[in-house]
Amino acid sequence: MVGQQDKLEYNTLGVRTRFGRVWIPIGGELRTKILDEAHKSRYSIYPGTNKMYQDLRKEYWWPGMKHEVTKYVSKCLTCSQVKAEHQKPYGKIQQLDIPEWKWEHITMDFITKLPRTAKGHDTIWVIVDRLTKSAHFLPIRETFSSERLAEVFINEVVARHGMPLTIVSDRDTQFTSRFWKRFHEAMGTRLNISTAYHPQTDGQSERTIQTLEDMLRACIIDFGGSWDSHLPLAEFSYNNSYHTTIGMPPYEMLYGRRCRTPVCWGEIGQKELGSLEVIRETSEMFDQVKARMKAAQDRQKSYADKRRRPIEFDVGDRVMLKVSP
């Protein structure tokens, strides 16, 4: 017997729905257009199978949807060209504590040696919030001084989110300079230095950088132009896409709702909430996300450490360092 919730219904706009989502018929090209928009447009920029499915399932439904999304992504020629090769990692995962509030504990790193653009940019400064997973991708020059980086940091991060309590970064010369240390002391921020190319400690920045590089490669292949012209929409796409660890897009965690795109046209208007209800829902969301992050950390460590090999070096040992292109 078919349950009441399984029956096709119509929403206020006269659109056929099922499970509260828009039902897409099998005939015509509508499904293909939705898949193209969710994968190839400048607002999405080639997400993986899980992200793409999670983004679509909130708005649309059709039989075998997940299988069709998986098949669609597997046949994408651009994805096969830009996705980086993975190698078996070394060392056990060393996880950081879960933050208590958004943009109080962040990580940052640089993507250097990029082709110089017409605006003179050759480096991307990647800054990620450890709680909401939201990120800023800032185009800069490798020759920027510590003073100039501090100015960019205040204008782009502090002005939007306030001064963080801790910053995790590797041993880049910009962060080990005396000016940068004095800057953090004056602002009351603790700078935690990790070992360079050591994803066991700062895997979040490394993974975000890998995703960003894949997105920019895809943009250059499909849309052309210089990489810094695609950076703003790459940041939007990253923050507005489903994140497995927190179970929602970073924008939804940061602002309370996901930003609208051509794919997510179902919601009309803005939801009105009373102040007390906003506080209650925000508190519940943070508790839920923290629980998800703790479960994700435990799950990642349990299956990742089983497949990792211990790594030990003595002073004077010669090692070969392989970095993803």
C-alpha positions as protocol buffer text, in pm:
chain_id: "A"
residue {
  index: 1
  type: MET
  ca { x: 0 y: 0 z: 0 }
}
residue {
  index: 2
  type: VAL
  ca { x: 132 y: 344 z: -88 }
}
residue {
  index: 3
  type: GLY
  ca { x: 156 y: 576 z: 212 }
}
residue {
  index: 4
  type: GLN
  ca { x: 5 y: 922 z: 217 }
}
residue {
  index: 5
  type: GLN
  ca { x: 353 y: 1079 z: 211 }
}
residue {
  index: 6
  type: ASP
  ca { x: 440 y: 881 z: -106 }
}
residue {
  index: 7
  type: LYS
  ca { x: 158 y: 1029 z: -313 }
}
residue {
  index: 8
  type: LEU
  ca { x: 219 y: 1302 z: -567 }
}
residue {
  index: 9
  type: GLU
  ca { x: 96 y: 1642 z: -454 }
}
residue {
  index: 10
  type: TYR
  ca { x: 96 y: 1998 z: -582 }
}
residue {
  index: 11
  type: ASN
  ca { x: 249 y: 2298 z: -406 }
}
residue {
  index: 12
  type: THR
  ca { x: 115 y: 2654 z: -401 }
}
residue {
  index: 13
  type: LEU
  ca { x: 277 y: 2724 z: -739 }
}
residue {
  index: 14
  type: GLY
  ca { x: 100 y: 2430 z: -900 }
}
residue {
  index: 15
  type: VAL
  ca { x: 422 y: 2226 z: -929 }
}
residue {
  index: 16
  type: ARG
  ca { x: 397 y: 1851 z: -875 }
}
residue {
  index: 17
  type: THR
  ca { x: 589 y: 1740 z: -563 }
}
residue {
  index: 18
  type: ARG
  ca { x: 677 y: 1421 z: -376 }
}
residue {
  index: 19
  type: PHE
  ca { x: 829 y: 1399 z: -27 }
}
residue {
  index: 20
  type: GLY
  ca { x: 808 y: 1780 z: -25 }
}
residue {
  index: 21
  type: ARG
  ca { x: 1042 y: 1806 z: -326 }
}
residue {
  index: 22
  type: VAL
  ca { x: 976 y: 1894 z: -687 }
}
residue {
  index: 23
  type: TRP
  ca { x: 906 y: 1581 z: -888 }
}
residue {
  index: 24
  type: ILE
  ca { x: 1094 y: 1573 z: -1221 }
}
residue {
  index: 25
  type: PRO
  ca { x: 929 y: 1358 z: -1493 }
}
residue {
  index: 26
  type: ILE
  ca { x: 1131 y: 1114 z: -1699 }
}
residue {
  index: 27
  type: GLY
  ca { x: 1041 y: 1263 z: -2037 }
}
residue {
  index: 28
  type: GLY
  ca { x: 1200 y: 1568 z: -2193 }
}
residue {
  index: 29
  type: GLU
  ca { x: 1533 y: 1730 z: -2115 }
}
residue {
  index: 30
  type: LEU
  ca { x: 1449 y: 1879 z: -1775 }
}
residue {
  index: 31
  type: ARG
  ca { x: 1655 y: 1628 z: -1576 }
}
residue {
  index: 32
  type: THR
  ca { x: 1957 y: 1681 z: -1799 }
}
residue {
  index: 33
  type: LYS
  ca { x: 1929 y: 2058 z: -1765 }
}
residue {
  index: 34
  type: ILE
  ca { x: 1908 y: 2033 z: -1385 }
}
residue {
  index: 35
  type: LEU
  ca { x: 2212 y: 1804 z: -1374 }
}
residue {
  index: 36
  type: ASP
  ca { x: 2407 y: 2038 z: -1603 }
}
residue {
  index: 37
  type: GLU
  ca { x: 2318 y: 2340 z: -1392 }
}
residue {
  index: 38
  type: ALA
  ca { x: 2413 y: 2165 z: -1068 }
}
residue {
  index: 39
  type: HIS
  ca { x: 2747 y: 2046 z: -1205 }
}
residue {
  index: 40
  type: LYS
  ca { x: 2877 y: 2264 z: -1488 }
}
residue {
  index: 41
  type: SER
  ca { x: 2754 y: 2615 z: -1414 }
}
residue {
  index: 42
  type: ARG
  ca { x: 2963 y: 2894 z: -1260 }
}
residue {
  index: 43
  type: TYR
  ca { x: 2754 y: 2866 z: -942 }
}
residue {
  index: 44
  type: SER
  ca { x: 2843 y: 2499 z: -883 }
}
residue {
  index: 45
  type: ILE
  ca { x: 3180 y: 2436 z: -1060 }
}
residue {
  index: 46
  type: TYR
  ca { x: 3198 y: 2058 z: -1082 }
}
residue {
  index: 47
  type: PRO
  ca { x: 3118 y: 1919 z: -734 }
}
residue {
  index: 48
  type: GLY
  ca { x: 3171 y: 1552 z: -656 }
}
residue {
  index: 49
  type: THR
  ca { x: 2897 y: 1290 z: -652 }
}
residue {
  index: 50
  type: ASN
  ca { x: 2799 y: 1325 z: -286 }
}
residue {
  index: 51
  type: LYS
  ca { x: 2799 y: 1706 z: -281 }
}
residue {
  index: 52
  type: MET
  ca { x: 2598 y: 1726 z: -601 }
}
residue {
  index: 53
  type: TYR
  ca { x: 2340 y: 1473 z: -482 }
}
residue {
  index: 54
  type: GLN
  ca { x: 2300 y: 1636 z: -140 }
}
residue {
  index: 55
  type: ASP
  ca { x: 2253 y: 1978 z: -303 }
}
residue {
  index: 56
  type: LEU
  ca { x: 1987 y: 1848 z: -545 }
}
residue {
  index: 57
  type: ARG
  ca { x: 1792 y: 1622 z: -309 }
}
residue {
  index: 58
  type: LYS
  ca { x: 1666 y: 1914 z: -101 }
}
residue {
  index: 59
  type: GLU
  ca { x: 1476 y: 2054 z: -399 }
}
residue {
  index: 60
  type: TYR
  ca { x: 1414 y: 1772 z: -648 }
}
residue {
  index: 61
  type: TRP
  ca { x: 1317 y: 1405 z: -662 }
}
residue {
  index: 62
  type: TRP
  ca { x: 1290 y: 1134 z: -924 }
}
residue {
  index: 63
  type: PRO
  ca { x: 1335 y: 754 z: -911 }
}
residue {
  index: 64
  type: GLY
  ca { x: 1700 y: 644 z: -910 }
}
residue {
  index: 65
  type: MET
  ca { x: 1820 y: 1001 z: -862 }
}
residue {
  index: 66
  type: LYS
  ca { x: 2139 y: 915 z: -670 }
}
residue {
  index: 67
  type: HIS
  ca { x: 2240 y: 650 z: -923 }
}
residue {
  index: 68
  type: GLU
  ca { x: 2183 y: 893 z: -1209 }
}
residue {
  index: 69
  type: VAL
  ca { x: 2392 y: 1163 z: -1039 }
}
residue {
  index: 70
  type: THR
  ca { x: 2675 y: 915 z: -981 }
}
residue {
  index: 71
  type: LYS
  ca { x: 2665 y: 804 z: -1344 }
}
residue {
  index: 72
  type: TYR
  ca { x: 2657 y: 1165 z: -1465 }
}
residue {
  index: 73
  type: VAL
  ca { x: 2965 y: 1267 z: -1262 }
}
residue {
  index: 74
  type: SER
  ca { x: 3158 y: 954 z: -1362 }
}
residue {
  index: 75
  type: LYS
  ca { x: 3116 y: 1044 z: -1730 }
}
residue {
  index: 76
  type: CYS
  ca { x: 3221 y: 1409 z: -1691 }
}
residue {
  index: 77
  type: LEU
  ca { x: 3528 y: 1464 z: -1908 }
}
residue {
  index: 78
  type: THR
  ca { x: 3632 y: 1781 z: -1727 }
}
residue {
  index: 79
  type: CYS
  ca { x: 3630 y: 1607 z: -1388 }
}
residue {
  index: 80
  type: SER
  ca { x: 3850 y: 1328 z: -1522 }
}
residue {
  index: 81
  type: GLN
  ca { x: 4100 y: 1591 z: -1639 }
}
residue {
  index: 82
  type: VAL
  ca { x: 4126 y: 1803 z: -1325 }
}
residue {
  index: 83
  type: LYS
  ca { x: 4080 y: 1568 z: -1028 }
}
residue {
  index: 84
  type: ALA
  ca { x: 4407 y: 1522 z: -840 }
}
residue {
  index: 85
  type: GLU
  ca { x: 4568 y: 1181 z: -784 }
}
residue {
  index: 86
  type: HIS
  ca { x: 4554 y: 1047 z: -429 }
}
residue {
  index: 87
  type: GLN
  ca { x: 4827 y: 848 z: -260 }
}
residue {
  index: 88
  type: LYS
  ca { x: 4825 y: 634 z: 51 }
}
residue {
  index: 89
  type: PRO
  ca { x: 4887 y: 871 z: 344 }
}
residue {
  index: 90
  type: TYR
  ca { x: 5139 y: 826 z: 622 }
}
residue {
  index: 91
  type: GLY
  ca { x: 5104 y: 890 z: 993 }
}
residue {
  index: 92
  type: LYS
  ca { x: 4807 y: 876 z: 1227 }
}
residue {
  index: 93
  type: ILE
  ca { x: 4546 y: 1154 z: 1221 }
}
residue {
  index: 94
  type: GLN
  ca { x: 4605 y: 1420 z: 1487 }
}
residue {
  index: 95
  type: GLN
  ca { x: 4270 y: 1597 z: 1520 }
}
residue {
  index: 96
  type: LEU
  ca { x: 4215 y: 1940 z: 1668 }
}
residue {
  index: 97
  type: ASP
  ca { x: 3948 y: 2022 z: 1925 }
}
residue {
  index: 98
  type: ILE
  ca { x: 3604 y: 2122 z: 1793 }
}
residue {
  index: 99
  type: PRO
  ca { x: 3557 y: 2503 z: 1815 }
}
residue {
  index: 100
  type: GLU
  ca { x: 3280 y: 2656 z: 2025 }
}
residue {
  index: 101
  type: TRP
  ca { x: 3186 y: 2946 z: 1793 }
}
residue {
  index: 102
  type: LYS
  ca { x: 3217 y: 3043 z: 1428 }
}
residue {
  index: 103
  type: TRP
  ca { x: 3528 y: 3220 z: 1300 }
}
residue {
  index: 104
  type: GLU
  ca { x: 3705 y: 3210 z: 1636 }
}
residue {
  index: 105
  type: HIS
  ca { x: 3941 y: 2929 z: 1533 }
}
residue {
  index: 106
  type: ILE
  ca { x: 4063 y: 2931 z: 1174 }
}
residue {
  index: 107
  type: THR
  ca { x: 4326 y: 2773 z: 950 }
}
residue {
  index: 108
  type: MET
  ca { x: 4513 y: 2937 z: 666 }
}
residue {
  index: 109
  type: ASP
  ca { x: 4757 y: 2845 z: 392 }
}
residue {
  index: 110
  type: PHE
  ca { x: 4888 y: 2971 z: 58 }
}
residue {
  index: 111
  type: ILE
  ca { x: 4865 y: 2835 z: -296 }
}
residue {
  index: 112
  type: THR
  ca { x: 5180 y: 2970 z: -459 }
}
residue {
  index: 113
  type: LYS
  ca { x: 5357 y: 2964 z: -797 }
}
residue {
  index: 114
  type: LEU
  ca { x: 5035 y: 3019 z: -992 }
}
residue {
  index: 115
  type: PRO
  ca { x: 5043 y: 3180 z: -1339 }
}
residue {
  index: 116
  type: ARG
  ca { x: 5064 y: 3557 z: -1298 }
}
residue {
  index: 117
  type: THR
  ca { x: 4741 y: 3725 z: -1405 }
}
residue {
  index: 118
  type: ALA
  ca { x: 4684 y: 4064 z: -1567 }
}
residue {
  index: 119
  type: LYS
  ca { x: 4615 y: 4206 z: -1219 }
}
residue {
  index: 120
  type: GLY
  ca { x: 4949 y: 4080 z: -1095 }
}
residue {
  index: 121
  type: HIS
  ca { x: 4815 y: 3800 z: -874 }
}
residue {
  index: 122
  type: ASP
  ca { x: 5020 y: 3481 z: -847 }
}
residue {
  index: 123
  type: THR
  ca { x: 4909 y: 3342 z: -507 }
}
residue {
  index: 124
  type: ILE
  ca { x: 4583 y: 3251 z: -331 }
}
residue {
  index: 125
  type: TRP
  ca { x: 4545 y: 3298 z: 44 }
}
residue {
  index: 126
  type: VAL
  ca { x: 4308 y: 3027 z: 170 }
}
residue {
  index: 127
  type: ILE
  ca { x: 4143 y: 3100 z: 507 }
}
residue {
  index: 128
  type: VAL
  ca { x: 3896 y: 2845 z: 651 }
}
residue {
  index: 129
  type: ASP
  ca { x: 3679 y: 2854 z: 963 }
}
residue {
  index: 130
  type: ARG
  ca { x: 3718 y: 2529 z: 1154 }
}
residue {
  index: 131
  type: LEU
  ca { x: 3356 y: 2523 z: 1280 }
}
residue {
  index: 132
  type: THR
  ca { x: 3138 y: 2630 z: 987 }
}
residue {
  index: 133
  type: LYS
  ca { x: 3390 y: 2516 z: 721 }
}
residue {
  index: 134
  type: SER
  ca { x: 3325 y: 2844 z: 537 }
}
residue {
  index: 135
  type: ALA
  ca { x: 3626 y: 2979 z: 349 }
}
residue {
  index: 136
  type: HIS
  ca { x: 3771 y: 3291 z: 190 }
}
residue {
  index: 137
  type: PHE
  ca { x: 3992 y: 3266 z: -119 }
}
residue {
  index: 138
  type: LEU
  ca { x: 4194 y: 3586 z: -148 }
}
residue {
  index: 139
  type: PRO
  ca { x: 4408 y: 3662 z: -456 }
}
residue {
  index: 140
  type: ILE
  ca { x: 4740 y: 3819 z: -355 }
}
residue {
  index: 141
  type: ARG
  ca { x: 5100 y: 3846 z: -470 }
}
residue {
  index: 142
  type: GLU
  ca { x: 5378 y: 3629 z: -336 }
}
residue {
  index: 143
  type: THR
  ca { x: 5587 y: 3943 z: -284 }
}
residue {
  index: 144
  type: PHE
  ca { x: 5337 y: 4098 z: -42 }
}
residue {
  index: 145
  type: SER
  ca { x: 5502 y: 4203 z: 283 }
}
residue {
  index: 146
  type: SER
  ca { x: 5377 y: 4103 z: 626 }
}
residue {
  index: 147
  type: GLU
  ca { x: 5234 y: 4453 z: 668 }
}
residue {
  index: 148
  type: ARG
  ca { x: 5033 y: 4420 z: 345 }
}
residue {
  index: 149
  type: LEU
  ca { x: 4908 y: 4073 z: 444 }
}
residue {
  index: 150
  type: ALA
  ca { x: 4796 y: 4207 z: 780 }
}
residue {
  index: 151
  type: GLU
  ca { x: 4602 y: 4482 z: 600 }
}
residue {
  index: 152
  type: VAL
  ca { x: 4432 y: 4229 z: 372 }
}
residue {
  index: 153
  type: PHE
  ca { x: 4352 y: 4007 z: 672 }
}
residue {
  index: 154
  type: ILE
  ca { x: 4184 y: 4293 z: 860 }
}
residue {
  index: 155
  type: ASN
  ca { x: 3984 y: 4408 z: 555 }
}
residue {
  index: 156
  type: GLU
  ca { x: 3866 y: 4064 z: 443 }
}
residue {
  index: 157
  type: VAL
  ca { x: 3838 y: 3859 z: 765 }
}
residue {
  index: 158
  type: VAL
  ca { x: 3836 y: 4078 z: 1075 }
}
residue {
  index: 159
  type: ALA
  ca { x: 3591 y: 4327 z: 920 }
}
residue {
  index: 160
  type: ARG
  ca { x: 3344 y: 4043 z: 846 }
}
residue {
  index: 161
  type: HIS
  ca { x: 3390 y: 3799 z: 1133 }
}
residue {
  index: 162
  type: GLY
  ca { x: 3590 y: 3967 z: 1407 }
}
residue {
  index: 163
  type: MET
  ca { x: 3934 y: 3878 z: 1537 }
}
residue {
  index: 164
  type: PRO
  ca { x: 3991 y: 3501 z: 1573 }
}
residue {
  index: 165
  type: LEU
  ca { x: 4130 y: 3343 z: 1888 }
}
residue {
  index: 166
  type: THR
  ca { x: 4362 y: 3092 z: 1722 }
}
residue {
  index: 167
  type: ILE
  ca { x: 4512 y: 3051 z: 1375 }
}
residue {
  index: 168
  type: VAL
  ca { x: 4666 y: 2726 z: 1251 }
}
residue {
  index: 169
  type: SER
  ca { x: 4918 y: 2763 z: 971 }
}
residue {
  index: 170
  type: ASP
  ca { x: 5240 y: 2603 z: 848 }
}
residue {
  index: 171
  type: ARG
  ca { x: 5587 y: 2751 z: 882 }
}
residue {
  index: 172
  type: ASP
  ca { x: 5563 y: 2996 z: 594 }
}
residue {
  index: 173
  type: THR
  ca { x: 5813 y: 3281 z: 619 }
}
residue {
  index: 174
  type: GLN
  ca { x: 5527 y: 3533 z: 619 }
}
residue {
  index: 175
  type: PHE
  ca { x: 5382 y: 3381 z: 936 }
}
residue {
  index: 176
  type: THR
  ca { x: 5714 y: 3337 z: 1114 }
}
residue {
  index: 177
  type: SER
  ca { x: 5816 y: 3700 z: 1062 }
}
residue {
  index: 178
  type: ARG
  ca { x: 5853 y: 3919 z: 1367 }
}
residue {
  index: 179
  type: PHE
  ca { x: 5590 y: 4168 z: 1243 }
}
residue {
  index: 180
  type: TRP
  ca { x: 5326 y: 3898 z: 1204 }
}
residue {
  index: 181
  type: LYS
  ca { x: 5398 y: 3771 z: 1554 }
}
residue {
  index: 182
  type: ARG
  ca { x: 5372 y: 4122 z: 1698 }
}
residue {
  index: 183
  type: PHE
  ca { x: 5046 y: 4171 z: 1509 }
}
residue {
  index: 184
  type: HIS
  ca { x: 4893 y: 3861 z: 1671 }
}
residue {
  index: 185
  type: GLU
  ca { x: 5017 y: 3963 z: 2013 }
}
residue {
  index: 186
  type: ALA
  ca { x: 4859 y: 4307 z: 1975 }
}
residue {
  index: 187
  type: MET
  ca { x: 4526 y: 4161 z: 1856 }
}
residue {
  index: 188
  type: GLY
  ca { x: 4515 y: 3886 z: 2120 }
}
residue {
  index: 189
  type: THR
  ca { x: 4534 y: 3600 z: 1870 }
}
residue {
  index: 190
  type: ARG
  ca { x: 4741 y: 3285 z: 1926 }
}
residue {
  index: 191
  type: LEU
  ca { x: 4928 y: 3162 z: 1618 }
}
residue {
  index: 192
  type: ASN
  ca { x: 4972 y: 2784 z: 1614 }
}
residue {
  index: 193
  type: ILE
  ca { x: 5248 y: 2681 z: 1372 }
}
residue {
  index: 194
  type: SER
  ca { x: 5226 y: 2334 z: 1218 }
}
residue {
  index: 195
  type: THR
  ca { x: 5486 y: 2145 z: 1019 }
}
residue {
  index: 196
  type: ALA
  ca { x: 5486 y: 2225 z: 648 }
}
residue {
  index: 197
  type: TYR
  ca { x: 5323 y: 1959 z: 425 }
}
residue {
  index: 198
  type: HIS
  ca { x: 5187 y: 1785 z: 736 }
}
residue {
  index: 199
  type: PRO
  ca { x: 4818 y: 1713 z: 663 }
}
residue {
  index: 200
  type: GLN
  ca { x: 4784 y: 1501 z: 977 }
}
residue {
  index: 201
  type: THR
  ca { x: 4761 y: 1829 z: 1172 }
}
residue {
  index: 202
  type: ASP
  ca { x: 4607 y: 2074 z: 924 }
}
residue {
  index: 203
  type: GLY
  ca { x: 4423 y: 1845 z: 683 }
}
residue {
  index: 204
  type: GLN
  ca { x: 4137 y: 2091 z: 650 }
}
residue {
  index: 205
  type: SER
  ca { x: 4340 y: 2353 z: 464 }
}
residue {
  index: 206
  type: GLU
  ca { x: 4509 y: 2089 z: 251 }
}
residue {
  index: 207
  type: ARG
  ca { x: 4176 y: 1938 z: 147 }
}
residue {
  index: 208
  type: THR
  ca { x: 4020 y: 2278 z: 79 }
}
residue {
  index: 209
  type: ILE
  ca { x: 4318 y: 2375 z: -137 }
}
residue {
  index: 210
  type: GLN
  ca { x: 4286 y: 2054 z: -337 }
}
residue {
  index: 211
  type: THR
  ca { x: 3916 y: 2120 z: -397 }
}
residue {
  index: 212
  type: LEU
  ca { x: 3983 y: 2480 z: -499 }
}
residue {
  index: 213
  type: GLU
  ca { x: 4256 y: 2381 z: -742 }
}
residue {
  index: 214
  type: ASP
  ca { x: 4023 y: 2129 z: -907 }
}
residue {
  index: 215
  type: MET
  ca { x: 3752 y: 2394 z: -938 }
}
residue {
  index: 216
  type: LEU
  ca { x: 3986 y: 2650 z: -1093 }
}
residue {
  index: 217
  type: ARG
  ca { x: 4123 y: 2398 z: -1343 }
}
residue {
  index: 218
  type: ALA
  ca { x: 3768 y: 2315 z: -1449 }
}
residue {
  index: 219
  type: CYS
  ca { x: 3684 y: 2686 z: -1486 }
}
residue {
  index: 220
  type: ILE
  ca { x: 3985 y: 2750 z: -1708 }
}
residue {
  index: 221
  type: ILE
  ca { x: 3900 y: 2450 z: -1928 }
}
residue {
  index: 222
  type: ASP
  ca { x: 3532 y: 2537 z: -1972 }
}
residue {
  index: 223
  type: PHE
  ca { x: 3511 y: 2915 z: -1931 }
}
residue {
  index: 224
  type: GLY
  ca { x: 3861 y: 3040 z: -2017 }
}
residue {
  index: 225
  type: GLY
  ca { x: 4013 y: 3358 z: -1881 }
}
residue {
  index: 226
  type: SER
  ca { x: 4249 y: 3399 z: -1586 }
}
residue {
  index: 227
  type: TRP
  ca { x: 4210 y: 3209 z: -1262 }
}
residue {
  index: 228
  type: ASP
  ca { x: 4156 y: 3517 z: -1044 }
}
residue {
  index: 229
  type: SER
  ca { x: 3844 y: 3615 z: -1242 }
}
residue {
  index: 230
  type: HIS
  ca { x: 3681 y: 3285 z: -1138 }
}
residue {
  index: 231
  type: LEU
  ca { x: 3787 y: 3303 z: -773 }
}
residue {
  index: 232
  type: PRO
  ca { x: 3480 y: 3491 z: -632 }
}
residue {
  index: 233
  type: LEU
  ca { x: 3230 y: 3239 z: -775 }
}
residue {
  index: 234
  type: ALA
  ca { x: 3458 y: 2951 z: -677 }
}
residue {
  index: 235
  type: GLU
  ca { x: 3438 y: 3079 z: -318 }
}
residue {
  index: 236
  type: PHE
  ca { x: 3059 y: 3110 z: -346 }
}
residue {
  index: 237
  type: SER
  ca { x: 3025 y: 2760 z: -491 }
}
residue {
  index: 238
  type: TYR
  ca { x: 3245 y: 2606 z: -222 }
}
residue {
  index: 239
  type: ASN
  ca { x: 3058 y: 2776 z: 63 }
}
residue {
  index: 240
  type: ASN
  ca { x: 2714 y: 2703 z: -84 }
}
residue {
  index: 241
  type: SER
  ca { x: 2774 y: 2331 z: -148 }
}
residue {
  index: 242
  type: TYR
  ca { x: 2698 y: 2045 z: 90 }
}
residue {
  index: 243
  type: HIS
  ca { x: 2978 y: 1962 z: 335 }
}
residue {
  index: 244
  type: THR
  ca { x: 2980 y: 1607 z: 470 }
}
residue {
  index: 245
  type: THR
  ca { x: 3134 y: 1687 z: 809 }
}
residue {
  index: 246
  type: ILE
  ca { x: 2870 y: 1941 z: 918 }
}
residue {
  index: 247
  type: GLY
  ca { x: 2585 y: 1787 z: 716 }
}
residue {
  index: 248
  type: MET
  ca { x: 2493 y: 2112 z: 538 }
}
residue {
  index: 249
  type: PRO
  ca { x: 2651 y: 2387 z: 324 }
}
residue {
  index: 250
  type: PRO
  ca { x: 2888 y: 2621 z: 513 }
}
residue {
  index: 251
  type: TYR
  ca { x: 2664 y: 2917 z: 424 }
}
residue {
  index: 252
  type: GLU
  ca { x: 2368 y: 2750 z: 595 }
}
residue {
  index: 253
  type: MET
  ca { x: 2576 y: 2700 z: 908 }
}
residue {
  index: 254
  type: LEU
  ca { x: 2707 y: 3056 z: 893 }
}
residue {
  index: 255
  type: TYR
  ca { x: 2391 y: 3249 z: 799 }
}
residue {
  index: 256
  type: GLY
  ca { x: 2109 y: 3011 z: 892 }
}
residue {
  index: 257
  type: ARG
  ca { x: 2007 y: 2934 z: 534 }
}
residue {
  index: 258
  type: ARG
  ca { x: 2162 y: 2835 z: 205 }
}
residue {
  index: 259
  type: CYS
  ca { x: 2206 y: 3108 z: -58 }
}
residue {
  index: 260
  type: ARG
  ca { x: 1982 y: 3085 z: -363 }
}
residue {
  index: 261
  type: THR
  ca { x: 2117 y: 2974 z: -701 }
}
residue {
  index: 262
  type: PRO
  ca { x: 1950 y: 2894 z: -1037 }
}
residue {
  index: 263
  type: VAL
  ca { x: 1922 y: 2531 z: -920 }
}
residue {
  index: 264
  type: CYS
  ca { x: 1751 y: 2616 z: -588 }
}
residue {
  index: 265
  type: TRP
  ca { x: 1457 y: 2821 z: -714 }
}
residue {
  index: 266
  type: GLY
  ca { x: 1193 y: 2646 z: -501 }
}
residue {
  index: 267
  type: GLU
  ca { x: 1196 y: 2887 z: -206 }
}
residue {
  index: 268
  type: ILE
  ca { x: 1008 y: 3212 z: -268 }
}
residue {
  index: 269
  type: GLY
  ca { x: 1052 y: 3502 z: -26 }
}
residue {
  index: 270
  type: GLN
  ca { x: 1223 y: 3495 z: 310 }
}
residue {
  index: 271
  type: LYS
  ca { x: 1124 y: 3294 z: 612 }
}
residue {
  index: 272
  type: GLU
  ca { x: 1007 y: 3515 z: 897 }
}
residue {
  index: 273
  type: LEU
  ca { x: 1124 y: 3413 z: 1244 }
}
residue {
  index: 274
  type: GLY
  ca { x: 1083 y: 3574 z: 1582 }
}
residue {
  index: 275
  type: SER
  ca { x: 1394 y: 3671 z: 1774 }
}
residue {
  index: 276
  type: LEU
  ca { x: 1353 y: 3400 z: 2039 }
}
residue {
  index: 277
  type: GLU
  ca { x: 1293 y: 3138 z: 1774 }
}
residue {
  index: 278
  type: VAL
  ca { x: 1606 y: 3250 z: 1588 }
}
residue {
  index: 279
  type: ILE
  ca { x: 1815 y: 3211 z: 1903 }
}
residue {
  index: 280
  type: ARG
  ca { x: 1667 y: 2870 z: 1978 }
}
residue {
  index: 281
  type: GLU
  ca { x: 1714 y: 2739 z: 1624 }
}
residue {
  index: 282
  type: THR
  ca { x: 2071 y: 2875 z: 1609 }
}
residue {
  index: 283
  type: SER
  ca { x: 2162 y: 2705 z: 1936 }
}
residue {
  index: 284
  type: GLU
  ca { x: 2009 y: 2378 z: 1821 }
}
residue {
  index: 285
  type: MET
  ca { x: 2195 y: 2404 z: 1490 }
}
residue {
  index: 286
  type: PHE
  ca { x: 2531 y: 2453 z: 1663 }
}
residue {
  index: 287
  type: ASP
  ca { x: 2470 y: 2160 z: 1899 }
}
residue {
  index: 288
  type: GLN
  ca { x: 2371 y: 1943 z: 1605 }
}
residue {
  index: 289
  type: VAL
  ca { x: 2672 y: 2044 z: 1396 }
}
residue {
  index: 290
  type: LYS
  ca { x: 2914 y: 1986 z: 1684 }
}
residue {
  index: 291
  type: ALA
  ca { x: 2770 y: 1638 z: 1732 }
}
residue {
  index: 292
  type: ARG
  ca { x: 2808 y: 1572 z: 1359 }
}
residue {
  index: 293
  type: MET
  ca { x: 3166 y: 1697 z: 1361 }
}
residue {
  index: 294
  type: LYS
  ca { x: 3254 y: 1477 z: 1658 }
}
residue {
  index: 295
  type: ALA
  ca { x: 3096 y: 1175 z: 1489 }
}
residue {
  index: 296
  type: ALA
  ca { x: 3274 y: 1258 z: 1163 }
}
residue {
  index: 297
  type: GLN
  ca { x: 3609 y: 1293 z: 1342 }
}
residue {
  index: 298
  type: ASP
  ca { x: 3566 y: 960 z: 1519 }
}
residue {
  index: 299
  type: ARG
  ca { x: 3457 y: 792 z: 1196 }
}
residue {
  index: 300
  type: GLN
  ca { x: 3741 y: 942 z: 991 }
}
residue {
  index: 301
  type: LYS
  ca { x: 4004 y: 849 z: 1247 }
}
residue {
  index: 302
  type: SER
  ca { x: 3875 y: 493 z: 1290 }
}
residue {
  index: 303
  type: TYR
  ca { x: 3888 y: 401 z: 922 }
}
residue {
  index: 304
  type: ALA
  ca { x: 4175 y: 630 z: 815 }
}
residue {
  index: 305
  type: ASP
  ca { x: 4426 y: 512 z: 1075 }
}
residue {
  index: 306
  type: LYS
  ca { x: 4367 y: 149 z: 975 }
}
residue {
  index: 307
  type: ARG
  ca { x: 4486 y: 224 z: 621 }
}
residue {
  index: 308
  type: ARG
  ca { x: 4781 y: 440 z: 722 }
}
residue {
  index: 309
  type: ARG
  ca { x: 5135 y: 330 z: 778 }
}
residue {
  index: 310
  type: PRO
  ca { x: 5339 y: 459 z: 1072 }
}
residue {
  index: 311
  type: ILE
  ca { x: 5614 y: 700 z: 976 }
}
residue {
  index: 312
  type: GLU
  ca { x: 5928 y: 758 z: 1179 }
}
residue {
  index: 313
  type: PHE
  ca { x: 6242 y: 946 z: 1086 }
}
residue {
  index: 314
  type: ASP
  ca { x: 6574 y: 998 z: 1255 }
}
residue {
  index: 315
  type: VAL
  ca { x: 6790 y: 1306 z: 1223 }
}
residue {
  index: 316
  type: GLY
  ca { x: 6990 y: 1282 z: 900 }
}
residue {
  index: 317
  type: ASP
  ca { x: 6748 y: 1050 z: 716 }
}
residue {
  index: 318
  type: ARG
  ca { x: 6689 y: 1128 z: 349 }
}
residue {
  index: 319
  type: VAL
  ca { x: 6325 y: 1145 z: 241 }
}
residue {
  index: 320
  type: MET
  ca { x: 6147 y: 1220 z: -86 }
}
residue {
  index: 321
  type: LEU
  ca { x: 5860 y: 1470 z: -60 }
}
residue {
  index: 322
  type: LYS
  ca { x: 5578 y: 1432 z: -313 }
}
residue {
  index: 323
  type: VAL
  ca { x: 5336 y: 1725 z: -339 }
}
residue {
  index: 324
  type: SER
  ca { x: 5015 y: 1716 z: -546 }
}
residue {
  index: 325
  type: PRO
  ca { x: 5043 y: 1927 z: -863 }
}
